[in-house]
Amino acid sequence: MSGLAELHQLLTAVQSGLADGRTHTERAKSLLEEARRAMVDAQAQADPWLPPELPRIGEELDTLLTRLSAADELVSGYQSRL
């Protein structure tokens, strides 16, 4: 296998890993929202208690999704130029 073909194969593997990471991160974000709703519904009060970390975790998952997308774009761009 030539070096270029091998590089393409490796970049494809990286893209697959990035896609998996995005899928897992999106699922984590969905589970986080389900947990938030469950806490609010369980308390059924005007001002339910939520863990103070909840908004920060959601923001961090959004940041991770943005980074994974950016990395995928970079790898795709690099691969298309080869």
N, C-alpha and C positions, 0 to 999 in steps of 0.2 A: 504494500500500500504506500502510495506516495505521501510525502510530508503534507502536501496541501489537502489531500483526501482525508488524511488522519486529523488534520486541524479542523476540517469541516465536521468530521464525526464528533470530535471533542466539543466543538461549539454547539452542535445539535444536542449533545448530552447536557451541556450547561443550560441551554434554553429549556430543556425538559425539566431540569431541576428547578429553574426559576418558575416555570408553570406550576409545578407541584407546590412550591413555596407559596405562590399566590393563592392556590386552591386551599391550602391549609390555613393561611392567614384569613382568607375570606370566611372560612368555616368558623375560625376562632372568633371573628368579629360577630358573626351571626349568633353563636352561642353566648357571647357576652351580652348582646342585646336581649336574647331570650332570658338570661339570668336577671338582667335589670327589670324586665317586664314582670317576671315572677316575683321579684322582691316588692315591686310597687303593688302588684295585684294582691299579694299576701297581706300586705299591711293595710290596704284599702283605707288610707287616710289622706287628708289634704296635703300633708307634707311628709311623705314617706322617707325613712332613713335609707340612704344608699351609701355604700362604701365610698370614701372620698377618692379612692384610687380609680374608680370606675371611669370617669371622664378621661383621665390621663391614659389609661390602658387603651381606650377607644382611639384616642389621638395617636398613640404609638403604633397601633395596628394600621391606621390610615397612612402614617409615615412609612411603615414597612411596605405596604402595598405600593406606594408611590416609588419607593426605592427599587422594588422588584420589577416594576414596569419599566423604570428607567434603565436598569441593568439589562433587561430583555431587549429594549430598543438599541442599546449600545452593541450588544452581541449580534443582533440581527443586522445592524448597519455594518459592523466589522465583517461579518460573514458574507454579506452581499458584495463587499468590495474585494473579496479574495478571488 
